[in-house]
């Protein structure tokens, strides 16, 4: 009985440690720039990250358009005032709102974002926690779509190729 209780406690501790370490490894990178120079650097990094193989490569085309639009709007605001300290309150609000739109999209589509689920595996009632990144999830989805699209049905019209049980000697 003590061994069973110890085993269950150890299992729960491992689950808690796995969840905690996933949260510790996750570092959210927000789009935040308070000067024209910082903005130019961050905007260039975001645009580079949206290219294939980049951190934000999974941004959808409509979202990419929104990000480009908001980056252009922020660039215009920084051209009027080179630092946030020099901006009017209304301009600061516009900048903040544009940054929040960009941040929300980039956070959602970040290939390094950690996703954890807690489910009972088939044949068990004891749930386990599994974690993976958004990039791993998207790659798995893409690979399964490629496999699914690669499956073709053989046509039964050409019996000389052995399709549908036919062949040269099947008549």
C-alpha positions in Angstrom: 0.0 0.0 0.0 2.8 2.4 0.9 4.6 1.6 -2.4 1.4 2.5 -4.3 1.0 5.8 -2.5 4.7 6.6 -3.1 4.4 5.7 -6.8 1.4 8.0 -7.2 3.1 10.8 -5.4 6.2 10.4 -7.5 4.0 10.5 -10.7 2.2 13.6 -9.6 5.5 15.3 -8.7 7.0 14.5 -12.2 3.9 15.9 -13.8 4.1 19.1 -11.8 7.9 19.4 -12.6 7.2 18.9 -16.3 4.5 21.6 -16.3 6.7 24.0 -14.3 9.7 23.5 -16.5 7.7 24.1 -19.7 6.5 27.4 -18.2 10.1 28.4 -17.2 11.4 27.7 -20.7 8.7 29.8 -22.3 9.8 33.4 -22.7 7.2 35.7 -24.3 8.9 38.3 -26.6 6.6 41.3 -27.0 6.9 44.0 -29.7 7.8 47.0 -27.6 9.8 50.0 -28.9 10.0 53.4 -27.3 12.2 55.2 -29.9 12.5 55.3 -33.7 15.8 53.4 -33.6 14.4 50.6 -31.4 11.3 50.4 -33.5 13.3 50.1 -36.8 15.3 47.2 -35.3 12.3 45.4 -33.9 10.2 45.9 -37.1 13.1 44.5 -39.1 13.3 41.5 -36.8 9.6 40.9 -37.0 9.6 41.0 -40.8 12.6 38.7 -40.9 10.9 36.3 -38.4 7.8 36.0 -40.7 9.9 34.5 -43.5 9.9 30.7 -44.0 12.0 29.1 -41.2 11.6 32.2 -39.0 10.0 32.3 -35.5 6.8 33.8 -36.9 6.7 31.7 -40.2 3.2 30.5 -39.3 1.5 33.9 -39.5 -1.4 33.7 -42.0 -1.4 35.9 -45.1 -4.3 38.1 -43.7 -2.5 38.5 -40.4 0.7 39.3 -42.2 -1.1 42.1 -44.0 -2.4 43.4 -40.7 1.1 43.3 -39.2 2.5 45.2 -42.2 -0.2 47.8 -41.9 0.3 48.3 -38.2 4.1 48.5 -38.6 3.6 51.2 -41.3 1.3 53.1 -39.0 3.8 52.9 -36.1 6.6 54.0 -38.4 4.5 57.1 -39.3 3.9 57.9 -35.6 7.7 57.6 -34.9 8.4 59.9 -37.9 6.2 62.6 -36.2 7.9 62.1 -32.8 11.2 60.1 -32.6 10.5 58.9 -29.0 7.4 57.9 -27.0 8.3 60.6 -24.4 7.8 63.3 -27.1 4.5 61.9 -28.3 1.1 63.4 -27.4 -1.3 61.3 -25.3 -3.4 60.5 -28.3 -0.4 59.4 -30.3 0.8 57.2 -27.5 -2.7 55.5 -27.4 -2.5 54.9 -31.1 1.0 53.4 -30.8 -0.1 51.2 -27.9 -3.1 49.9 -29.8 -1.0 49.2 -32.9 1.6 47.4 -30.7 -1.1 45.3 -29.1 -2.5 44.1 -32.4 1.0 43.1 -33.6 1.8 41.5 -30.2 -1.5 39.5 -30.1 -0.8 38.0 -33.6 2.8 37.3 -33.0 2.1 35.7 -29.6 -0.5 33.4 -31.2 1.7 32.4 -34.2 5.0 32.1 -32.4 6.6 28.8 -33.4 8.3 28.6 -30.0 5.1 29.1 -28.0 4.7 26.1 -25.7 1.3 24.3 -25.7 0.6 21.8 -22.9 -2.4 19.4 -22.7 -3.5 17.1 -20.0 -5.2 13.9 -21.3 -5.6 10.3 -20.2 -3.9 8.1 -22.8 -5.9 5.3 -24.5 -6.4 2.5 -22.0 -5.8 4.6 -18.9 -7.8 6.8 -16.6 -4.7 8.6 -15.4 -4.2 11.9 -17.3 -0.7 12.9 -18.3 0.7 16.3 -19.3 2.3 16.6 -22.7 3.9 19.7 -24.0 5.0 20.7 -27.5 5.6 24.0 -29.4 3.2 25.6 -31.8 5.8 25.0 -34.6 5.9 21.3 -33.9 2.1 21.2 -34.0 2.0 23.1 -37.3 4.7 20.9 -38.8 2.9 17.7 -37.7 -0.3 19.0 -39.3 1.5 19.9 -42.5 3.1 16.5 -42.7 -0.1 14.6 -42.1 -1.8 16.7 -44.8 1.0 15.8 -47.2 0.6 12.1 -46.4 -3.1 12.3 -46.8 -2.8 14.1 -50.1 -0.2 11.5 -51.2 -2.7 8.7 -50.9 -4.1 7.9 -54.3 -6.6 5.3 -55.3 -5.5 3.0 -58.1 -7.9 3.1 -61.1 -9.5 -0.2 -62.0 -9.5 0.6 -65.7 -6.0 -0.7 -66.5 -6.0 -4.4 -65.8 -2.5 -4.9 -67.3 -1.0 -3.2 -64.2 -2.5 -5.7 -61.8 -5.0 -3.2 -60.4 -8.3 -4.5 -58.9 -7.0 -8.0 -58.9 -6.5 -8.1 -62.6 -3.4 -8.8 -64.6 -2.3 -10.4 -67.9 -3.3 -13.9 -66.8 -6.5 -12.9 -64.9 -8.9 -13.5 -67.8 
